[in-house]
């Protein structure tokens, strides 16, 4: 989940430059379910469902949370 103040907040998906082995599948914003597209902006509090290999999970979490 992107955190307030995270460098990923306010960034559009196509500019995230995720590694090829990480894919955003869906986002949940409040009560809405969004299919992330290139122009989708990540906002603080969005829940993200993503797929990656288990050894890349910590890296994905760091990208999304800044932690």
Steps between C-alpha positions, in 0.01 A plus 500: 500500500652836405561704814458877541829658407617196303678593178256277309193706603379722220696303240322355199542128449696528175761713676547254788751300297431177678738216417364264234431230759258723697144560380226712657178302464240720667465790740237564765423863580232536762215289369617511138699230324724638227688328223834681495578648160792710388329824600370379839639707788588327827360679804576460871285224647448311173519124548695331225483140389815407313678190376871437531730217595542433871862613493393840359215555748705717738615719210142550382390591852783755520398653167137535612553610860840664497596274793 
